[in-house]
C-alpha cells in the first residue's frame, strides 16, 4: 500500500516496530523515486503513540490520509489463557488503545483543517465472532465501536471515515495460523486493491457480503448462532 501511494506522488510516513522493516520499505519506495519517512515504535506504548501523532502534525501538518493498519492477531482458546491476561492487554494495545492514541492528534488537525480521510483496516471478525479468537475479536470490535461513535462528528467536520473489514489476508501476521484456517484468503495485492479503491471512493464501509449476512444472522437470532458454535466446539471444530 505504501509503495502504491508513493508511486502516485504521496509523501508516505510509515510506522513499524522495527527499524529494519522501515529500511526495507524506504529502499523500495526510494527506488521508485518516492518520498518516505519511517518512525519506529510500539503502539502498545500509548504515550509514545500519542507523542508520535503530535510530532507528525508538528513536522508535516495535517495529513491528507491516515491509514490505521497496525494489527496484532492471536488465536487462543479461553482455556489457554486463564493466566495470560497479557494476551488481552497486548492485543488491545495494538488494535485499539495505541491506534486511538496515535489517531487523536492527527484527527484533531484534520478537523481544524476541515479535510482529511481516516481509513481503518478492520476485520470481518467484528461481524462474525469466532470462538478461539476472543482476544482479537474484542480488540478489533472495540476500535470499530469507537469509530462508529466518532465518525458522524468527523464527517460533519469534513473528515471522511472508511472502515474496511478484510477477511484473512496472506501476511506475516496471519502465517502462524495458516494451516488451521481452511477458507480462501486474500493475497497482499488483492488486499491493497481493496484499500486503494477505498482511498479514492471514500465509502463509509467496505464489508464482504457474507460478513454482512453473518452479522445480520447474529442480530436476528444470536442465541441460535451461539448454540451452533457451541455444538461445533463440542464436536472439536476449531475455526
N, C-alpha and C positions, 0 to 999 in steps of 0.2 A: 504493500500500500504506500509506504514512504517513497519507494522508487517511482511509482506511478505519479504521485503528487509532485515530486521533484522534476519529473520528466515534462510536466506541463508548466514549469516555471515557479512552483511554490518553494518558498524557503521553509524547510522542514526542521522542526525542533523535536527530537526524539528522546524518550526516557526509557532506560533499561536498567536492570540491576547490575550489569557488569560492563566495564569499560571495553572489554574485548568485543562484546556484541555490538556496541555502538561503533567501534572502529571498523568492523566489517561493513556495517551499513554506510558509514561515512565514505569508505572507499568505493562502494558500489554506486552511491549517488554521485560522488566526485568524478568517477569515470565517465558518467553521462553528462557532466557539466553542471550538475545541480548544486545547490547550497544546502548544507546540513550542519546542525549543531546538536551534539549529544550531551545529555545530562544523566550521569549515573547515580542511582539511588534506589532505595527500597520503599515502596508505597506503604508498607506496614509501619514505617516511621511517619506517623501522621504530621508531626511537627515539621519534618523535612519536606513532606509533600506540600503542606501549606506554604512554607517558605519558598519552595521552588515555584509554585504558582505565582506568588507575588513577584519573584525575581524575573520570571518570564515577562510579566506585564511591564515591569520597570525597565527592562532592557529592550524589549521589542514592541511594546504597546499592546493593544488589544488584538489577539489573534483572529483571523478570519474564520478559522475552523479548529475545533478541539475534538479530537477523536479519543474517546475513553475506551482503550482496548486492552488494558492490563488485565490479566486474569490468572487466578490460581485454581486449579482443578484438583479435586480429591474424591476418589471413590472409596468409601469406607463404611461398612455397615455399623450400626449403632453399637453392637456388641464388641466391636474392635476399637472403640474409643471411649469407653467408660471413664478411663483415667487419662485421657488425652485431650483435655479441653483446649490445649494449644492448637489442635487441628481446627477448631472453630475460630479461635482468635486470629490465626494466621490467614485463613481463608477470607474472613470478614475484613481483615486489614487491607488486603489487596483489592478484593472485589467490591467493597463498599466504603469503608471508612477512609482509606487512603485516596480512593478515587474521588470522593466528595471533597476531601481536604484540598486536593490539587485543583479541582474544578472551581471551587468557590471564588478565589481571587480573579480567575480568568473570566468567569461568568459575570462577576461584578463589572469588570472592564467592558465586556460586551454590552451589558445593559446600559452603561454610561455612553457607549458609542452608538447605541441604538441599532446594532447589527452584529451578526456572527452566527455560528452554527455549531451546536453541540451534537455530535454523533456518538452514540454509545453502542459498543459491540456487546450485546447481551446474549442470552442463550435460550433455546427452546425449553430449558429446564424450568424457566419461570412460568411456562404454560402447562407443562406436564411434569408433575413432581414424581421423581422416581425413587423407590426405596434403595438404600445403599449410597445415595448421593445427597444426603440430608444437609451436610455442611455446605456443599457447593450450591445446592438449590436455595438454601436460606440466604446466603450472601448475595447471590445474584438477584433474588427476589427482593431483598432489602433495598438495593440500589434502584431497582425498577420501581418500587413503591415510592421512593423518594422522588424519582424523576417524574412520575405521573402527577405528583402533587405540585412540583415546581414548574413543570412545563407550561401550564397556562400563564403563569407570571412571566416567564421568559419570553414566550411567544407574543404576549401583549406588549412587551418592551422591544420587540423587533428581532429577537434571537430565535432562530429556528432550532427545533429539537427533533432528533430522529433516534429511535430505538430499533436496532436491528437484532432480531432473535435468530441467531445462526444455529443450525444443527451442528453435529460434531464435524470438526474440520481436522484435516491431517496436519497437525502441528507437533512441535516438540512437547508441548503441554499434554496433548492427548495420547502421545505414543505409549506411555506405560499401561494404558488400559485398552490398547488397540485390539488385543486378542479376546477381550471379553465383551466387546460391543459389536453385536452381529447385525449392524444396519449400515447402509451406504453412508459414506462421509464425503464432505466437500474437499476438493483439493485447495491448496493455498490460493491458486489463481482463481478458482471459482468463487471463493470467499471474497477475494479482492474485487472481482467483477461486481458482486452484490453491493459492496461498500462504495465503490466508485459511482455506481448508479445513484446510490442514496445521497452522495455528496452533491450530485448535480440536481436531482429532482427534489430533495429535501422532504420526503414523506414523513409523517409523524411515526408510523410503524412500518417495519418490514418483517412479516411473520409468515412462515410456511403455512399453507392451507391446512395441513394435517395437525400442526401445532394449535392453530385456531380451533379446529374441530375438537382436539383433546381438551383444550381449556373450556370450551362450551359444555362438553360432556361432564367435566368435573363440576361445573357450576350447576348444571341441571340435576345431576344425580351424584353428588360427591360421595355418599355412603356406598353406592353400588361400585363405583370405581375403586374406592379404598378396599372394599371387600375383594374385588378382583385381584388387586395387588397382594392382599394378604394370602389368598389362596395360591397365587403364583409363588410367593415367597416360601410358603409351607412346602410347596412341591419342589423347591430347590432352584427355581428360576432366579437368576441374578442379572438384572438389566445393566 
